[in-house]
Amino acid sequence: MALRSKVRRPKIVLSLVAMSLLFPALAACSKDDGPEPMLDAFLAGWRSGTFDKVTFVSPTGQGVAADTVKTELRALEGVFRDTPPTLTKQAPAVNQGLATTQIKVAQPLPDKTTWEYTTTVRMTKAKDTWQVVWEPAIVHEKLTKGDELAVRRLAPARAGVFDGKGEEIVKPRPVVVIGVEPQKITDIDALVKDLTPIFTAGAYDVSADDLAKLPARVKDAKPDALVEIVTLRREVYEPIRDRLRALMDKGVAFREEDRLLSPTRTFARALLGTVGPVTKEIMDSKPGAYQVGDQAGLGGIQRTYDDRLRGVAGLSVVSSRKASDGTVQDTPLYQVEKKDGQKLQLAIDTKTQIAAEKALATVKQRSAMVAIRISDGQLVAVANSGPDNLALTAQVPPGSTFKAVSAYGLLDAGKVTANQIVPCPKFFTVEGRQFKNSNFLELGNVAFHTDFAKSCNTAFASLAPQLGPDGLLNAGTALGLGQTWDLGVPAFTGRVSAGGNATELAAATFGQGQTIVSPVAMAGAAAAIARGQWKQPVLLLDPAAAKPAPDGPALKPTTLDPLRAMMREVITAGTATALKDTPGGAVYGKTGTAEYDNNPAHTHAWFIGWQGDIAFAVFIENGIKPSETAVPVTESFLRNLR
């Protein structure tokens, strides 16, 4: 009879922890379930705030009520009490009635990151019951009773804006916040009466109406608040300092601080924008990115590049405790480093920008001026007399400055020469529409260069058929008009009339009809004529524009030489002779009067041209006569540069 061989079976050894995981039903049926059920109940209660099934003792063995633990836990959690952490336990280590468990805490933070750390829960066994040893160190090892977790925001340093030479143009500058303190005011009406002549006598952006609203604002303010009237640069504040300080006993108060400002109040304001307290609109546009009281870019480049300039805030998780003297003491526990803002460098030349702004300050109408360095295409001045960036974004007819573009097209196509006789009658009719010259100019049979210098509309209207349906469009394109640019900020590059009827084409040859441009577009065209090639203007140096337009082809000298001579004749014997004696070398240019509605008396004034390495365009809204507005502004600008 054969004997059955004995087969050795491998021993299977499972740890208690593994068995509890694999066979929870068996564990539940055992006499001693171990510390885990009580631990699980505590961790669930930590998140929910309910400890009905948890028994607590103090480190010295006294019983602790579940409600007491709940109260103390919520106090310790502080800022995180409404955002419970994710808790992950390790297997408890049990030794003679004492269990110790490592808990991984993953706490969500306001910046949408997570603070991860490990803490320890201790448990003791009394008879057949496990108890959690309650102590603040469970929440975090550095916490004690009376502490609470708090988050401190680490504000990044906002970066400055630099000019083309690397000089900081927007940087912290001293200001004085002027206001009133309600608790020190005895007669608000008398105080308003005293303040009115101080502020309304100068350019302080404070009107009598603003001051008339002050009593109501004071009534609604806290007694110790500073109810702000205006914030002035220190150099603007100094001339009225003594008069204001004499009213301190009546309630006038001050606060000195630094704010990010450009060199002057008007310096490239429409281009740069300003920096100030973040608005609700901005906060709503980027939920979570800002907090009340943050500084943000308000308009212009400061707004467009706000993310880059302001950087990214950091945060510090701290254990916070209020001392007996009322001060708050923080102990850092965890930190997310802040990232300071990155600077922005523009091509702007500070001296040229100031020269342009001083020139524009001589006219009352809204106006704009753009200056381009011909050699490299950099925008060295973008000036506006008002809050709107007309220099880059205006969409207006160019008037007779566009004759430089039309003349380029005619000369380049060989349809006319500078010395060819092109009559300049007082009137010229196209398909029933009568065209005329400014002030009913009539030159008779003169050379084309004279038509250009004297700005004869009828001569250009008569040459319109020579251009054909696409001639103006092609000429404009060669000089950069209507192309796709990337300045890094919004800019209008122009729209040249094309494909219209004979009347439209005639009007378009001298800058009327459907053709519209901006000052930067016309300055770019002037620079192209001076340079011999169109280059997209450059505003941003760091960061550079993402998709700048490629350079245009080289322009033919046989076209440019006579055109430049014609633009010089505008100065020597044409419509801008006031510029003949301007220091700094020969000036080249073209004046422009542009009708903008059905009333011939309503006209904008233009001048475009160059001197040396600087090309420019001047636009005066409703400027009427260029000789009385745009040309004097140009002269002032060029003299300011010297």
C-alpha positions as CSV (number, residue, x, y, z in Angstrom):
1,M,0.0,0.0,0.0
2,A,1.5,3.3,-1.1
3,L,2.1,5.9,1.5
4,R,0.9,9.5,0.8
5,S,3.8,11.9,0.8
6,K,3.6,14.8,3.2
7,V,3.5,18.2,1.5
8,R,4.9,21.0,3.4
9,R,2.7,24.2,3.3
10,P,4.4,27.6,3.7
11,K,3.5,29.4,6.8
12,I,1.5,32.5,6.3
13,V,2.3,35.3,8.8
14,L,0.3,38.4,8.7
15,S,0.9,41.5,10.9
16,L,-1.9,42.6,13.1
17,V,-2.2,45.8,11.0
18,A,-2.5,43.8,7.8
19,M,-5.1,41.5,9.3
20,S,-7.1,44.4,10.5
21,L,-7.1,45.8,6.9
22,L,-7.8,42.4,5.2
23,F,-10.3,41.0,7.7
24,P,-12.2,43.9,9.4
25,A,-15.1,41.6,10.2
26,L,-12.8,39.4,12.3
27,A,-11.3,42.4,14.1
28,A,-14.7,43.7,14.9
29,C,-15.6,40.4,16.5
30,S,-12.5,40.3,18.8
31,K,-12.7,41.2,22.4
32,D,-10.2,44.1,21.9
33,D,-10.6,46.1,18.7
34,G,-7.4,48.0,19.3
35,P,-6.9,51.8,19.2
36,E,-8.0,52.3,15.5
37,P,-11.7,52.6,15.9
38,M,-11.3,55.3,18.5
39,L,-8.6,56.9,16.4
40,D,-10.8,56.9,13.3
41,A,-13.6,58.5,15.3
42,F,-11.3,61.2,16.5
43,L,-10.0,62.0,13.0
44,A,-13.5,62.2,11.7
45,G,-14.4,64.5,14.5
46,W,-11.4,66.7,13.8
47,R,-12.9,67.4,10.3
48,S,-16.5,67.6,11.3
49,G,-16.3,69.0,14.8
50,T,-18.3,66.1,16.3
51,F,-16.7,63.9,19.0
52,D,-19.8,62.0,20.3
53,K,-18.0,58.7,20.1
54,V,-14.6,59.8,21.4
55,T,-13.2,59.6,24.9
56,F,-10.5,62.1,25.9
57,V,-8.0,62.4,28.7
58,S,-5.4,65.0,29.4
59,P,-1.7,64.2,29.3
60,T,-1.8,63.8,33.1
61,G,-4.7,61.4,33.0
62,Q,-7.7,63.5,33.9
63,G,-10.9,63.1,31.7
64,V,-11.6,65.9,29.2
65,A,-15.1,66.6,27.9
66,A,-15.7,66.3,24.2
67,D,-17.2,69.8,24.1
68,T,-14.0,71.2,25.6
69,V,-11.9,69.5,23.0
70,K,-14.2,70.8,20.3
71,T,-13.9,74.4,21.6
72,E,-10.1,74.2,22.0
73,L,-9.6,72.6,18.6
74,R,-11.6,75.2,16.8
75,A,-9.7,78.0,18.6
76,L,-6.3,76.4,17.7
77,E,-7.4,76.0,14.0
78,G,-7.9,79.7,13.8
79,V,-8.1,80.8,10.1
80,F,-8.5,77.2,9.0
81,R,-11.6,76.3,11.1
82,D,-13.8,76.4,8.0
83,T,-11.4,74.6,5.7
84,P,-10.7,71.2,7.4
85,P,-7.5,69.3,6.4
86,T,-7.2,66.0,4.8
87,L,-5.9,63.5,7.4
88,T,-4.1,60.3,6.6
89,K,-3.1,57.9,9.4
90,Q,-0.3,55.5,9.7
91,A,-0.6,52.2,11.6
92,P,-0.6,52.9,15.4
93,A,2.4,51.6,17.3
94,V,1.0,49.9,20.4
95,N,3.1,49.2,23.5
96,Q,1.7,48.2,26.9
97,G,-1.5,50.2,26.7
98,L,0.0,53.2,24.9
99,A,-0.6,53.8,21.2
100,T,1.2,56.4,19.1
101,T,0.1,57.3,15.6
102,Q,1.6,59.5,13.0
103,I,-0.9,61.6,11.1
104,K,-0.2,63.3,7.8
105,V,-2.0,66.6,7.6
106,A,-2.7,68.2,4.3
107,Q,-4.1,71.7,5.0
108,P,-5.5,73.8,2.0
109,L,-4.2,77.3,1.9
110,P,-5.7,80.5,0.6
111,D,-3.4,80.5,-2.4
112,K,-4.7,77.1,-3.5
113,T,-1.6,75.3,-2.5
114,T,-1.4,72.8,0.4
115,W,0.6,72.8,3.6
116,E,1.6,69.3,4.4
117,Y,3.1,68.2,7.7
118,T,3.1,65.3,10.2
119,T,1.7,65.4,13.7
120,T,1.3,62.7,16.4
121,V,-1.8,61.4,18.2
122,R,-1.3,59.5,21.5
123,M,-3.8,57.1,23.0
124,T,-4.0,55.2,26.2
125,K,-6.0,52.2,27.2
126,A,-8.2,52.1,30.3
127,K,-9.6,48.7,30.9
128,D,-11.2,47.8,27.5
129,T,-11.5,51.4,26.2
130,W,-9.0,53.4,24.3
131,Q,-8.8,57.1,25.0
132,V,-7.3,60.0,23.0
133,V,-4.7,62.1,24.9
134,W,-5.9,65.6,24.1
135,E,-3.2,68.2,23.7
136,P,-2.8,71.2,21.4
137,A,0.3,69.6,19.9
138,I,-2.0,67.2,18.1
139,V,-2.9,70.0,15.7
140,H,0.7,71.0,15.3
141,E,3.7,70.2,17.4
142,K,4.5,73.9,18.1
143,L,1.0,74.8,19.3
144,T,0.1,75.3,22.9
145,K,-3.1,76.4,24.6
146,G,-4.0,80.0,23.7
147,D,-2.3,79.8,20.3
148,E,-4.2,79.9,17.0
149,L,-3.2,79.3,13.4
150,A,-3.1,82.3,11.2
151,V,-2.0,83.2,7.7
152,R,0.0,86.3,7.0
153,R,0.2,87.5,3.4
154,L,3.7,88.3,2.2
155,A,3.2,91.2,-0.3
156,P,5.6,91.2,-3.2
157,A,7.5,94.3,-4.2
158,R,5.9,95.8,-7.3
159,A,8.5,96.3,-10.0
160,G,9.3,99.6,-11.6
161,V,9.0,100.8,-15.2
162,F,12.3,101.9,-16.9
163,D,13.1,104.1,-19.9
164,G,15.2,103.2,-22.9
165,K,18.4,104.2,-21.0
166,G,17.6,101.9,-18.1
167,E,16.6,104.7,-15.8
168,E,13.6,104.0,-13.5
169,I,10.8,106.3,-14.4
170,V,8.0,104.7,-12.3
171,K,9.3,104.2,-8.8
172,P,8.4,105.0,-5.2
173,R,8.2,108.7,-4.7
174,P,7.1,110.7,-1.6
175,V,3.5,111.9,-1.3
176,V,1.4,113.5,1.3
177,V,-2.2,112.4,1.9
178,I,-4.2,115.4,3.0
179,G,-7.5,114.9,4.8
180,V,-9.5,115.7,8.0
181,E,-9.9,113.8,11.2
182,P,-13.6,113.8,12.3
183,Q,-13.0,113.8,16.1
184,K,-10.9,116.9,15.9
185,I,-13.4,119.0,13.9
186,T,-15.5,121.5,15.8
187,D,-17.1,123.3,12.8
188,I,-17.0,121.4,9.5
189,D,-18.7,124.2,7.5
190,A,-16.1,126.7,8.6
191,L,-13.3,124.3,7.8
192,V,-14.6,123.8,4.3
193,K,-14.7,127.6,3.9
194,D,-11.1,127.8,4.9
195,L,-9.9,124.9,2.6
196,T,-11.7,126.1,-0.5
197,P,-9.4,129.0,-1.5
198,I,-6.3,126.9,-0.8
199,F,-7.3,124.1,-3.2
200,T,-9.2,125.9,-5.9
201,A,-6.4,128.4,-6.5
202,G,-4.2,125.8,-8.1
203,A,-4.1,122.5,-10.1
204,Y,-4.8,120.1,-7.2
205,D,-7.7,118.1,-8.6
206,V,-9.9,119.4,-5.8
207,S,-13.0,121.3,-6.8
208,A,-15.4,123.4,-4.8
209,D,-18.0,120.6,-5.3
210,D,-15.6,118.0,-3.9
211,L,-15.1,120.1,-0.8
212,A,-18.9,120.7,-0.5
213,K,-19.3,116.9,-0.1
214,L,-16.9,116.7,2.8
215,P,-19.4,117.3,5.6
216,A,-21.4,114.3,4.6
217,R,-18.3,112.1,4.3
218,V,-17.1,113.2,7.7
219,K,-20.5,112.3,9.2
220,D,-20.3,108.8,7.9
221,A,-16.6,108.2,8.9
222,K,-15.2,106.8,12.1
223,P,-14.0,109.5,14.6
224,D,-10.3,108.6,14.2
225,A,-10.3,108.0,10.5
226,L,-8.4,110.1,8.0
227,V,-11.1,111.3,5.5
228,E,-9.0,111.9,2.5
229,I,-9.3,115.1,0.4
230,V,-6.4,114.6,-2.0
231,T,-3.0,113.0,-2.3
232,L,-0.2,115.3,-3.5
233,R,3.4,114.8,-4.5
234,R,5.6,116.3,-1.9
235,E,6.9,119.0,-4.3
236,V,3.3,120.0,-5.1
237,Y,2.3,119.9,-1.4
238,E,5.2,122.1,-0.2
239,P,3.9,125.5,-1.5
240,I,0.6,125.1,0.4
241,R,2.1,123.2,3.4
242,D,2.1,126.1,5.9
243,R,-1.5,127.2,5.0
244,L,-2.8,123.6,5.6
245,R,-0.8,123.0,8.8
246,A,-2.3,126.2,10.2
247,L,-5.7,124.4,10.1
248,M,-4.5,121.3,12.0
249,D,-6.3,122.5,15.2
250,K,-9.5,122.6,13.2
251,G,-9.2,119.0,12.0
252,V,-6.8,118.9,9.0
253,A,-4.6,115.9,9.2
254,F,-1.8,114.3,7.1
255,R,-0.2,111.0,6.3
256,E,3.1,110.7,4.5
257,E,3.9,107.7,2.4
258,D,5.6,106.6,-0.8
259,R,3.7,105.7,-4.0
260,L,4.8,104.4,-7.4
261,L,4.8,107.4,-9.6
262,S,6.4,108.7,-12.8
263,P,8.7,111.8,-12.8
264,T,5.8,114.3,-13.2
265,R,2.1,114.2,-12.8
266,T,1.5,114.2,-16.6
267,F,4.5,112.1,-17.7
268,A,3.2,109.6,-20.3
269,R,0.1,109.3,-18.1
270,A,-2.2,107.9,-20.8
271,L,0.4,105.4,-21.8
272,L,1.6,104.3,-18.4
273,G,-1.6,104.5,-16.4
274,T,-1.3,104.7,-12.6
275,V,-1.0,102.5,-9.6
276,G,-3.5,102.6,-6.8
277,P,-5.8,100.5,-4.6
278,V,-7.4,97.6,-6.5
279,T,-10.9,98.3,-7.6
280,K,-13.9,95.9,-7.2
281,E,-14.0,95.6,-11.0
282,I,-10.4,94.4,-11.2
283,M,-11.0,92.0,-8.3
284,D,-14.1,90.6,-9.9
285,S,-12.2,90.1,-13.2
286,K,-9.6,87.8,-11.5
287,P,-11.2,86.1,-8.5
288,G,-8.7,85.3,-5.8
289,A,-5.8,87.2,-7.3
290,Y,-6.2,90.3,-5.2
291,Q,-7.2,91.3,-1.7
292,V,-8.8,94.5,-0.6
293,G,-6.0,97.0,-0.1
294,D,-3.7,95.6,-2.8
295,Q,-2.1,97.9,-5.2
296,A,-3.0,97.4,-8.9
297,G,-2.4,99.0,-12.2
298,L,-5.2,101.4,-13.1
299,G,-5.1,101.8,-16.8
300,G,-2.4,101.9,-19.4
301,I,0.7,99.7,-19.3
302,Q,0.4,99.4,-15.5
303,R,-2.9,97.6,-16.1
304,T,-1.9,95.6,-19.2
305,Y,1.2,94.2,-17.5
306,D,-0.1,94.2,-13.9
307,D,0.6,90.5,-13.4
308,R,4.2,90.9,-14.4
309,L,4.8,94.1,-12.4
310,R,3.0,93.2,-9.2
311,G,4.5,89.7,-8.9
312,V,3.0,86.9,-6.8
313,A,2.2,87.2,-3.1
314,G,3.6,84.6,-0.7
315,L,2.2,83.6,2.7
316,S,3.3,82.6,6.1
317,V,1.4,80.2,8.3
318,V,2.0,81.2,11.9
319,S,1.1,80.3,15.4
320,S,-0.4,83.5,16.7
321,R,-0.8,84.5,20.4
322,K,-2.0,87.7,21.9
323,A,0.4,88.9,24.7
324,S,-0.8,90.5,27.9
325,D,0.0,94.0,26.6
326,G,-2.3,93.4,23.6
327,T,0.4,92.9,21.1
328,V,0.3,89.9,18.8
329,Q,3.2,87.5,18.7
330,D,3.7,85.2,15.7
331,T,5.8,82.1,15.4
332,P,6.4,81.0,11.8
333,L,5.4,77.5,11.0
334,Y,5.4,77.3,7.2
335,Q,6.0,79.8,4.3
336,V,5.3,80.1,0.6
337,E,7.9,82.5,-0.7
338,K,6.7,85.6,-2.5
339,K,7.9,86.4,-6.0
340,D,8.6,90.1,-6.5
341,G,7.4,91.7,-9.7
342,Q,9.5,91.9,-12.9
343,K,10.5,95.2,-14.3
344,L,9.2,96.6,-17.6
345,Q,11.5,98.6,-19.9
346,L,10.2,100.9,-22.5
347,A,11.9,102.6,-25.4
348,I,10.7,106.0,-24.1
349,D,13.5,108.6,-23.7
350,T,12.7,110.7,-20.7
351,K,14.1,114.0,-22.1
352,T,12.2,113.6,-25.4
353,Q,9.0,112.6,-23.6
354,I,9.2,115.7,-21.4
355,A,9.9,117.9,-24.4
356,A,6.8,116.6,-26.2
357,E,4.6,117.1,-23.1
358,K,5.9,120.7,-22.6
359,A,5.0,121.4,-26.3
360,L,1.5,120.0,-26.0
361,A,0.9,122.0,-22.8
362,T,0.7,125.1,-25.0
363,V,-2.6,124.2,-26.6
364,K,-6.0,123.9,-24.9
365,Q,-7.5,121.2,-27.2
366,R,-6.9,117.5,-26.7
367,S,-3.7,116.6,-28.5
368,A,-1.1,114.0,-29.0
369,M,2.5,113.6,-30.2
370,V,4.6,110.6,-31.1
371,A,8.4,110.7,-31.7
372,I,10.4,107.8,-33.2
373,R,14.1,107.4,-33.4
374,I,14.7,106.8,-37.1
375,S,17.8,104.7,-36.8
376,D,16.2,101.9,-34.8
377,G,12.5,102.6,-34.9
378,Q,12.2,103.0,-31.1
379,L,9.3,105.1,-29.8
380,V,11.1,107.8,-27.7
381,A,8.0,109.8,-26.9
382,V,4.3,109.0,-26.6
383,A,2.6,112.1,-25.3
384,N,-1.1,113.0,-24.8
385,S,-2.6,116.2,-23.3
386,G,-5.5,114.3,-21.7
387,P,-6.3,110.9,-20.2
388,D,-6.9,109.1,-23.5
389,N,-4.0,107.6,-25.4
390,L,-4.8,109.3,-28.7
391,A,-1.1,109.0,-29.7
392,L,-1.5,105.3,-30.3
393,T,-5.2,104.6,-30.6
394,A,-6.9,107.6,-32.3
395,Q,-8.8,106.8,-35.5
396,V,-9.0,110.1,-37.3
397,P,-8.6,111.4,-40.9
398,P,-5.0,112.4,-41.6
399,G,-5.9,115.3,-43.9
400,S,-3.1,116.7,-46.1
401,T,-0.3,114.9,-44.2
402,F,-1.5,111.9,-46.3
403,K,-0.3,113.7,-49.4
404,A,3.2,112.4,-48.4
405,V,1.7,108.9,-48.9
406,S,-0.1,109.8,-52.1
407,A,3.0,111.5,-53.5
408,Y,5.1,108.5,-52.6
409,G,2.6,106.3,-54.6
410,L,2.6,108.6,-57.6
411,L,6.3,109.0,-57.7
412,D,7.0,105.4,-57.1
413,A,4.7,104.3,-60.0
414,G,6.2,106.9,-62.3
415,K,2.9,108.6,-62.8
416,V,4.3,112.1,-62.0
417,T,7.7,113.8,-61.4
418,A,8.5,116.5,-58.9
419,N,9.0,119.0,-61.7
420,Q,6.0,118.1,-63.8
421,I,3.4,120.8,-64.2
422,V,0.2,119.8,-62.3
423,P,-2.4,122.7,-62.3
424,C,-3.8,123.9,-59.0
425,P,-7.2,125.4,-59.7
426,K,-9.4,126.9,-57.0
427,F,-12.0,124.1,-57.6
428,F,-11.9,120.7,-59.2
429,T,-15.0,118.6,-59.9
430,V,-15.2,114.7,-59.8
431,E,-18.5,113.1,-60.8
432,G,-20.4,116.1,-59.7
433,R,-18.6,116.6,-56.4
434,Q,-16.7,119.9,-56.1
435,F,-13.3,119.8,-54.3
436,K,-11.6,123.0,-53.1
437,N,-8.5,124.2,-51.4
438,S,-8.1,125.6,-48.0
439,N,-8.8,129.3,-48.0
440,F,-9.7,128.9,-51.8
441,L,-6.0,128.7,-52.7
442,E,-5.3,128.9,-56.5
443,L,-1.8,128.4,-57.8
444,G,-2.4,128.0,-61.5
445,N,0.0,125.9,-63.6
446,V,2.8,125.0,-61.2
447,A,5.2,122.1,-60.7
448,F,4.0,119.1,-58.6
449,H,6.6,119.9,-55.8
450,T,4.9,123.3,-55.4
451,D,1.5,121.7,-55.2
452,F,2.9,119.6,-52.4
453,A,4.6,122.4,-50.6
454,K,1.6,124.7,-50.7
455,S,-0.8,121.7,-50.0
456,C,-3.0,121.9,-53.1
457,N,-6.0,119.6,-52.7
458,T,-7.3,120.0,-56.3
459,A,-4.0,119.1,-57.8
460,F,-4.0,115.8,-55.9
461,A,-7.6,115.1,-56.7
462,S,-6.8,115.5,-60.4
463,L,-4.0,112.9,-60.1
464,A,-6.2,110.3,-58.3
465,P,-7.0,108.3,-61.5
466,Q,-3.3,107.8,-62.0
467,L,-3.1,105.7,-58.8
468,G,-5.7,103.2,-59.9
469,P,-8.0,101.4,-57.4
470,D,-5.1,99.9,-55.3
471,G,-2.4,102.6,-55.7
472,L,-3.1,104.3,-52.4
473,L,-3.5,101.1,-50.5
474,N,-0.1,99.8,-51.9
475,A,1.6,103.1,-51.0
476,G,0.2,103.1,-47.5
477,T,1.2,99.5,-47.0
478,A,4.8,100.3,-48.1
479,L,4.9,102.9,-45.4
480,G,3.4,100.7,-42.7
481,L,-0.2,101.9,-42.7
482,G,-2.9,99.3,-42.1
483,Q,-0.4,96.5,-41.4
484,T,-0.6,94.2,-38.4
485,W,1.8,95.5,-35.7
486,D,2.6,94.3,-32.2
487,L,3.6,97.1,-29.9
488,G,2.7,95.1,-26.8
489,V,-0.1,97.6,-26.1
490,P,-3.2,98.5,-28.2
491,A,-2.4,100.6,-31.3
492,F,-4.2,101.6,-34.4
493,T,-2.1,101.2,-37.6
494,G,-4.5,102.9,-40.0
495,R,-7.0,102.0,-42.7
496,V,-6.3,103.3,-46.2
497,S,-9.3,103.8,-48.5
498,A,-9.3,101.4,-51.4
499,G,-11.7,100.2,-54.1
500,G,-14.0,103.2,-53.8
501,N,-15.5,105.2,-56.6
502,A,-13.8,108.1,-58.4
503,T,-15.0,110.6,-55.8
504,E,-13.8,108.6,-52.9
505,L,-10.4,108.1,-54.5
506,A,-10.1,111.8,-55.2
507,A,-10.9,112.7,-51.5
508,A,-8.5,110.0,-50.3
509,T,-5.5,111.4,-52.1
510,F,-5.5,114.3,-49.7
511,G,-6.4,112.4,-46.6
512,Q,-10.2,112.6,-46.5
513,G,-12.8,110.0,-47.5
514,Q,-12.6,106.7,-45.6
515,T,-8.9,106.8,-44.7
516,I,-8.2,107.0,-41.0
517,V,-5.0,106.9,-39.1
518,S,-3.3,107.4,-35.7
519,P,-0.4,109.7,-34.8
520,V,1.9,106.6,-34.3
521,A,1.0,105.3,-37.7
522,M,1.8,108.7,-39.4
523,A,5.0,109.0,-37.4
524,G,6.0,105.6,-38.6
525,A,5.3,106.6,-42.2
526,A,7.5,109.7,-41.8
527,A,10.3,107.6,-40.3
528,A,10.0,105.2,-43.2
529,I,10.5,108.1,-45.8
530,A,13.4,109.4,-43.8
531,R,15.0,106.0,-43.3
532,G,14.3,104.5,-46.7
533,Q,12.5,101.5,-45.2
534,W,9.5,100.9,-43.0
535,K,10.2,99.4,-39.6
536,Q,7.5,98.7,-37.0
537,P,7.8,101.2,-34.1
538,V,9.2,99.6,-31.0
539,L,7.8,100.5,-27.6
540,L,8.6,97.5,-25.3
541,L,12.2,96.5,-24.8
542,D,11.7,94.1,-21.9
543,P,9.7,92.0,-22.4
544,A,9.9,92.5,-26.2
545,A,6.7,92.4,-28.2
546,A,5.7,88.8,-29.0
547,K,5.0,89.2,-32.8
548,P,6.4,92.3,-34.3
549,A,5.8,92.9,-37.9
550,P,8.8,92.2,-40.2
551,D,10.7,95.1,-41.8
552,G,9.4,96.3,-45.1
553,P,11.4,96.2,-48.3
554,A,14.0,98.9,-49.0
555,L,12.3,101.9,-50.7
556,K,13.7,103.2,-54.0
557,P,16.0,106.2,-53.7
558,T,14.5,107.5,-57.0
559,T,11.2,107.8,-55.2
560,L,12.5,109.0,-51.9
561,D,15.0,111.7,-53.1
562,P,12.3,113.9,-54.7
563,L,9.8,113.2,-52.0
564,R,12.3,114.3,-49.3
565,A,13.1,117.4,-51.2
566,M,9.3,118.2,-51.4
567,M,9.0,117.7,-47.7
568,R,11.9,120.1,-47.1
569,E,10.2,122.6,-49.4
570,V,7.2,122.6,-47.1
571,I,9.5,124.2,-44.5
572,T,11.5,126.5,-46.8
573,A,8.7,127.8,-49.0
574,G,5.4,126.1,-48.1
575,T,2.9,125.8,-45.3
576,A,5.4,125.5,-42.4
577,T,7.9,128.2,-42.9
578,A,7.8,129.0,-39.2
579,L,10.2,126.0,-38.8
580,K,12.9,127.4,-41.1
581,D,15.0,128.7,-38.2
582,T,14.5,125.9,-35.8
583,P,17.9,124.9,-34.3
584,G,19.1,121.4,-34.7
585,G,19.4,121.1,-38.5
586,A,17.0,120.9,-41.5
587,V,13.4,120.0,-40.7
588,Y,11.3,118.0,-43.2
589,G,7.5,117.7,-43.0
590,K,4.0,118.1,-44.1
591,T,1.1,120.0,-42.6
592,G,-2.4,118.6,-42.5
593,T,-5.9,120.0,-42.1
594,A,-8.5,117.2,-41.7
595,E,-12.2,117.6,-41.9
596,Y,-13.9,115.2,-39.5
597,D,-17.6,115.8,-40.1
598,N,-20.0,117.5,-42.5
599,N,-19.0,121.0,-41.3
600,P,-15.9,122.3,-43.3
601,A,-15.1,124.6,-40.4
602,H,-14.5,121.6,-38.1
603,T,-11.0,120.4,-38.7
604,H,-8.2,118.7,-36.9
605,A,-4.6,120.0,-37.3
606,W,-1.6,117.8,-38.1
607,F,2.1,118.0,-38.7
608,I,4.4,115.1,-39.5
609,G,8.1,115.1,-40.3
610,W,11.6,114.7,-39.0
611,Q,14.7,116.4,-37.9
612,G,18.0,114.6,-37.6
613,D,17.3,111.1,-36.2
614,I,13.8,112.0,-34.8
615,A,10.6,111.5,-36.8
616,F,7.4,112.7,-35.3
617,A,3.7,113.3,-35.7
618,V,1.6,116.0,-34.0
619,F,-2.2,115.9,-33.8
620,I,-4.4,118.6,-32.4
621,E,-8.0,117.7,-32.1
622,N,-10.2,120.5,-33.6
623,G,-7.0,122.4,-34.1
624,I,-8.4,124.3,-37.2
625,K,-5.2,125.8,-38.7
626,P,-1.9,123.7,-38.5
627,S,0.1,126.9,-38.9
628,E,-1.4,128.2,-35.7
629,T,-1.4,125.0,-33.7
630,A,0.4,121.9,-34.9
631,V,3.4,123.8,-36.4
632,P,4.0,125.9,-33.2
633,V,3.8,122.7,-31.1
634,T,6.4,121.1,-33.4
635,E,8.7,124.1,-33.1
636,S,8.3,124.1,-29.3
637,F,9.1,120.3,-29.2
638,L,12.3,120.7,-31.3
639,R,13.5,123.6,-29.3
640,N,12.8,121.8,-26.1
641,L,15.1,119.0,-27.3
642,R,18.1,121.3,-27.6
